[in-house]
Amino acid sequence: MLSRYLSLVGRRSAAQYRPQRLPAKFDNVIVAMSSGVDSSVAAALFAEEFPNTRGVYMQNWSESQSLDDPGKEPCYEKDWKDVNRVAKHLSIPVEKVNFEQDYWIDVFEPMLRGYNEGSTPNPDIGCNKFVKFGKLREWLNEKHGTDNYWLVTGHYARVMQEIKGKELFRLLRGIYRPKDQSYYLSQINSTALSSLLLPIGHLTKPEVRDLAKYADLPTAGKPDSQGICFVNNSQHGKFKNFLKHYLPSSPGNIITFDPQSGAKTQWGKHDGMWSYTIGQKIGISMPQGDPNYQGPWFVSEKLKDTNEIVIVRGRDNAALYKDTIRIENFASLSPKEDTINALRDISALTLQFRSLQVPVQINSCTLNSSAENLDITINVASKQRAMAPGQSCCLYVGDRVIGSGPISHVNNND
């Protein structure tokens, strides 16, 4: 299995980086298994050749798993069964650890606060930062000794070591762009990189599926998971209903706003700032007989002081497009001086404020650095649709992740 994998990735080493690393034969190899085909293949790659390979399954969420269907089996129970089937097939031990309390405090509650304040947080980034590469590493350090192990996950990203200079470990995009997950890993602690293996990031999804069939894994035909971990279906209607269970109703007006006259017109009500996100299509009754109101309407702004949501007509309305953002508390994956140097040379610098979007070219970058924080103001080369406070903005040089941080302000540099 491992030799088959190496034959696939051997020709894919980037020129400035060392080839994909492997542990020594008797090193401790811990595979974070989620029950999906990607982490199952990651486990299979090491199980046969490395005798100290074992799996770990994190139960991070069980609260009201089936709020809309109380009789349905919770996802974590089905996933744990699948993990055990894979571990048995590979003849490796697997252990379940419960980090629900940590997830609730460090990921879920901050997400709720963000939505309640009208921003657009990303809990998957927080989960990777605080739980999968935070609490899990603390637990493994206590169990195996600090960094006395390799941590393997099934993410579509790469960790590679530079050949020249400081020979730093870098986080890179996965080679298969349709599944690249480097955005979601952009705020993990940089100290994790030296002992982290991301073998799936060197493969395409079809190759992962082929390896799963080759190894006859029980999860070979399992569909990819969709949405964030605590909502099985990530469509907005489902997620909005989910949030209703945790956030208070704070009704306000849905309005249109005439920037020339300053006049506001009310068209409906919302349940709270969390009800809609910037750029989202809104289902609201408008006078379709009037040409000025025909067609779909979208959320363009949230007025926190008055608890109003502003809507505009048309998906490509100019009000939905902005060109300047401020990132506060930027989390760097490199030494701070190295990051500052990278940000000063914008020729190869791009950003993403959503996963899998086309990288956005940068027009200018202004740094406000202190001993504790790195705040950045960025003007992009072309206006972008639906940039919103709370989103994580990830910066790249080529395929290398510089780091990311939450967007605090969005405007136009007109």
C-alpha positions in Angstrom: 0.0 0.0 0.0 2.7 2.5 1.0 4.9 1.6 -2.1 1.8 2.2 -4.3 1.3 5.6 -2.6 5.0 6.6 -3.0 4.9 5.7 -6.7 2.0 8.1 -7.1 3.6 11.0 -5.3 7.2 10.6 -6.1 7.1 12.8 -9.1 5.2 15.6 -7.3 7.8 17.0 -5.0 8.1 20.8 -5.2 11.5 22.1 -6.3 12.2 24.1 -3.2 11.0 21.5 -0.7 12.3 18.1 0.5 10.3 15.0 -0.6 7.4 13.8 1.5 8.6 12.7 4.9 8.1 9.2 6.5 8.6 8.1 10.1 11.2 5.7 11.2 9.9 2.1 11.3 9.2 2.0 15.1 8.1 5.6 15.6 4.7 6.2 17.2 2.3 7.0 14.4 -1.1 8.4 15.5 -3.8 8.6 12.8 -6.8 10.9 13.5 -9.6 8.9 12.1 -13.0 10.5 11.4 -14.6 7.5 9.6 -14.3 9.1 6.2 -12.4 7.5 3.2 -9.6 10.1 3.4 -8.5 9.4 7.0 -9.1 5.7 6.4 -6.6 5.7 3.5 -4.2 7.7 5.6 -4.4 5.0 8.3 -3.9 2.2 5.7 -0.8 3.9 4.3 1.0 3.4 7.7 -0.6 0.4 9.3 1.3 -2.3 7.3 4.8 -0.8 7.4 4.9 0.9 10.9 4.0 -1.5 13.8 3.3 1.4 16.2 0.5 2.8 14.2 -2.8 3.4 16.1 -5.9 5.4 15.5 -7.7 8.0 17.6 -11.3 9.1 17.1 -12.4 12.5 18.5 -15.9 12.9 19.7 -16.4 16.6 19.6 -20.1 17.0 19.4 -23.2 15.1 20.5 -25.5 17.9 21.9 -28.9 17.6 20.2 -27.4 15.7 17.2 -30.8 15.2 15.8 -32.8 18.2 16.8 -35.2 17.9 13.9 -35.3 14.0 14.1 -34.9 12.9 17.7 -35.2 9.2 16.7 -32.2 9.3 14.3 -29.0 7.6 15.4 -26.4 10.3 16.2 -23.6 10.8 13.7 -20.8 10.2 16.2 -22.2 6.7 16.9 -22.2 5.8 13.3 -18.8 7.3 12.7 -17.3 5.5 15.7 -18.6 2.2 14.3 -17.1 2.9 10.9 -13.7 3.8 12.5 -13.8 0.5 14.4 -14.5 -1.4 11.2 -11.5 0.2 9.5 -9.2 -0.3 12.5 -10.2 -4.0 12.7 -9.6 -4.4 8.9 -6.1 -2.8 9.3 -5.3 -4.7 12.6 -4.5 -1.5 14.4 -5.8 -0.4 17.8 -8.1 2.7 18.0 -9.1 4.8 20.9 -12.0 7.3 21.4 -11.4 10.5 23.2 -14.1 13.0 24.1 -13.4 16.7 23.6 -17.0 18.0 23.7 -16.4 20.4 26.5 -13.4 21.9 24.8 -15.2 22.1 21.5 -18.2 23.8 23.2 -16.0 26.4 25.0 -13.4 27.2 22.3 -15.4 26.7 19.1 -19.1 26.6 19.5 -19.7 29.4 22.0 -17.4 31.8 20.1 -19.3 30.9 16.9 -22.6 31.7 18.5 -21.3 35.0 19.8 -20.1 35.9 16.3 -23.4 35.1 14.6 -25.3 36.9 17.3 -23.2 40.0 16.7 -23.9 39.9 13.0 -20.5 38.5 11.8 -19.8 35.4 9.8 -17.5 33.1 11.8 -15.9 29.8 10.6 -16.2 27.1 13.2 -14.2 24.6 11.1 -11.1 26.8 11.4 -11.6 27.1 15.1 -12.1 23.3 15.5 -8.7 22.7 13.8 -7.0 25.4 15.8 -8.3 24.5 19.3 -9.3 20.9 19.1 -7.8 18.8 16.3 -4.4 20.4 16.5 -4.8 21.9 20.0 -6.5 19.7 22.6 -5.6 16.5 20.7 -1.9 17.3 20.7 -2.0 18.1 24.4 -3.6 14.7 25.0 -1.1 13.0 22.9 1.8 14.8 24.5 0.7 13.5 27.9 0.2 10.0 26.6 3.3 9.6 24.5 5.6 12.3 25.6 5.9 15.8 24.0 6.2 15.4 20.3 7.3 11.8 20.7 5.0 10.8 17.9 3.8 11.6 14.4 0.3 12.9 14.0 -1.4 11.9 10.7 -4.6 13.3 9.4 -6.6 13.0 6.2 -6.6 16.6 5.2 -6.0 17.7 1.6 -3.0 19.9 2.3 0.8 19.4 2.6 3.5 19.9 5.1 6.9 20.2 3.5 10.4 21.3 4.7 12.4 23.9 2.8 15.7 22.8 1.4 17.5 26.1 1.7 17.6 28.9 4.3 16.1 28.2 7.7 14.7 24.8 6.4 11.3 25.7 8.0 8.3 23.5 7.8 5.6 25.0 5.6 1.9 24.4 5.1 1.0 24.2 1.4 -2.1 23.7 -0.6 -3.1 20.2 -1.5 -2.2 19.3 -5.0 -5.8 18.5 -5.8 -7.4 22.0 -5.8 -11.1 20.9 -5.8 -10.5 19.4 -2.3 -7.8 21.7 -1.0 -8.2 22.2 2.8 -5.2 24.4 3.6 -7.6 27.3 4.3 -9.1 25.4 7.2 -5.7 24.7 8.7 -4.4 28.2 8.4 -4.6 29.1 12.1 -3.1 25.9 13.7 -0.1 26.4 15.9 3.1 26.4 13.7 4.8 24.1 16.3 2.6 21.3 15.1 4.0 21.2 11.6 7.3 19.5 12.3 5.6 16.3 13.5 2.5 16.5 11.2 2.0 14.2 8.2 -0.7 15.0 5.6 -0.3 12.2 3.1 -3.6 12.7 1.4 -2.6 16.2 0.3 -0.2 14.7 -2.2 -3.1 12.8 -3.9 -6.2 13.5 -6.0 -9.6 12.4 -4.8 -9.9 9.7 -7.5 -6.5 8.3 -6.4 -7.7 8.2 -2.8 -10.8 6.3 -3.8 -8.6 3.9 -5.9 -6.3 3.3 -2.9 -9.3 2.7 -0.7 -10.6 0.0 -3.1 -7.1 -1.5 -3.4 -6.9 -1.9 0.4 -10.5 -3.1 0.4 -11.4 -0.6 3.1 -14.9 -0.8 4.6 -15.3 3.0 3.9 -14.1 2.8 0.3 -17.6 3.8 -1.0 -18.6 6.1 1.8 -19.8 9.5 0.4 -17.8 12.7 1.4 -19.2 14.5 4.4 -20.9 17.8 3.8 -21.1 20.9 6.0 -19.8 21.7 9.4 -19.5 18.9 12.0 -22.6 19.7 14.0 -25.1 20.1 11.1 -25.3 17.3 8.7 -26.9 19.4 5.9 -25.3 22.8 5.6 -28.0 24.4 3.5 -28.8 27.7 5.1 -32.4 26.9 5.9 -31.2 23.9 8.0 -28.4 25.9 9.6 -30.7 28.8 10.4 -33.2 26.4 12.1 -30.3 24.9 14.1 -29.2 28.4 15.3 -32.7 29.1 16.5 -32.2 26.5 19.3 -29.2 28.4 20.7 -29.6 32.1 19.9 -32.2 34.5 21.2 -34.7 36.1 18.9 -33.9 39.7 18.4 -36.3 41.0 15.7 -35.4 43.9 13.5 -36.3 45.4 10.2 -35.3 44.3 6.7 -34.9 47.5 4.7 -33.8 49.1 1.5 -31.6 52.2 1.8 -31.3 55.1 -0.7 -27.7 56.4 -0.2 -28.6 59.7 -2.0 -31.6 60.7 0.1 -30.8 58.6 3.2 -34.4 57.3 3.1 -35.1 53.8 4.5 -38.0 51.6 3.4 -39.1 48.6 5.5 -40.0 45.4 3.7 -40.0 42.7 6.4 -38.6 41.5 9.7 -35.7 39.3 10.7 -35.2 37.2 13.8 -31.8 38.5 14.6 -28.5 39.6 12.9 -27.6 35.9 12.8 -30.6 35.2 10.5 -28.8 36.0 7.3 -25.2 36.4 6.0 -23.8 39.0 3.6 -24.4 38.1 0.0 -27.2 35.6 0.8 -30.3 35.6 -1.3 -33.3 36.6 0.8 -36.8 35.2 0.4 -38.9 38.2 0.9 -42.1 39.5 -0.9 -41.4 42.4 -3.1 -43.7 44.1 -5.6 -42.8 42.1 -8.7 -45.1 44.1 -10.8 -42.8 47.1 -10.5 -39.7 46.9 -12.7 -37.7 48.5 -9.9 -38.3 45.6 -7.6 -38.4 42.6 -9.9 -36.0 39.7 -9.4 -34.1 38.3 -6.5 -32.8 40.3 -3.5 -29.7 39.9 -1.5 -28.3 41.0 1.9 -25.7 43.7 1.4 -25.2 45.1 4.9 -26.0 44.7 8.6 -26.6 47.9 10.7 -25.8 46.7 14.2 -26.6 50.0 15.9 -30.2 49.9 14.6 -30.6 46.1 14.2 -31.5 46.4 10.6 -30.5 44.3 7.6 -30.1 46.1 4.3 -31.1 44.3 1.0 -30.3 45.1 -2.6 -31.7 43.9 -5.9 -29.6 41.5 -8.1 -26.9 39.1 -7.3 -24.3 41.3 -8.9 -25.4 44.6 -7.4 -22.5 47.0 -6.9 -23.3 47.3 -3.1 -22.3 43.6 -2.7 -18.7 44.3 -3.9 -15.9 45.7 -1.7 -12.2 46.1 -2.2 -10.6 46.8 1.2 -10.5 44.7 4.4 -8.8 44.8 7.7 -7.5 41.7 9.4 -7.0 41.8 13.1 -4.9 39.4 15.2 -3.4 37.7 12.2 -2.1 34.2 13.2 1.2 33.5 11.4 2.5 30.0 10.5 6.0 31.3 10.2 8.3 33.4 12.5 6.9 36.9 12.7 9.8 38.6 10.9 9.5 36.0 8.0 5.8 36.8 7.7 6.3 40.6 7.7 8.9 40.2 4.9 6.4 38.0 2.9 3.7 40.6 3.3 5.9 43.5 2.1 6.4 41.8 -1.2 2.9 41.6 -2.7 3.9 40.4 -6.2 3.2 36.7 -5.3 0.7 37.4 -2.5 -2.9 36.3 -2.8 -5.8 35.9 -0.4 -8.9 33.8 0.2 -11.8 34.7 2.4 -13.5 31.4 1.5 -12.2 27.9 1.0 -11.8 26.8 -2.6 -12.3 30.2 -4.1 -10.1 31.5 -6.9 -7.1 33.2 -5.2 -7.5 37.0 -5.1 -4.7 39.3 -6.2 -3.6 42.0 -3.8 -3.2 45.6 -4.8 -1.6 46.9 -1.6 -0.9 45.7 1.9 -0.4 47.9 5.0 1.0 46.4 8.2 0.3 47.6 11.7 2.6 45.4 13.8 3.0 45.4 17.6 4.8 43.1 20.0 1.5 41.1 20.5 -0.5 41.5 17.3 -0.2 41.8 13.6 -3.0 43.8 12.0 -3.2 44.1 8.2 -5.2 46.4 5.9 -5.4 45.0 2.4 -6.7 46.5 -0.8 -7.5 43.9 -3.5 -6.9 44.4 -7.2 -10.6 43.8 -8.1 -13.7 44.2 -5.9 -14.9 41.0 -4.4 -18.5 39.9 -3.7 -19.7 39.3 -0.1 -16.6 39.9 1.9 -17.9 40.1 5.5 -16.6 40.7 9.0 -16.0 37.5 10.9 -14.8 35.6 7.9 -11.2 34.2 8.1 -8.9 35.7 5.5 -6.0 33.4 4.6 -2.9 34.7 2.9 -0.7 32.7 0.5 2.6 33.1 -1.3 2.1 30.8 -4.2 0.8 27.6 -2.6 2.3 28.3 0.8 0.0 29.4 3.6 1.3 32.5 5.4 -1.5 32.4 8.0 -4.9 33.9 8.5 -7.0 36.1 10.8 -10.6 37.3 11.2 -11.8 40.2 9.0 -12.9 43.0 11.3 -13.8 45.7 8.7 -14.9 45.7 5.0 -15.3 48.8 2.9 -14.4 50.5 -0.4 -11.2 52.5 -0.9 -13.0 55.1 -3.1 
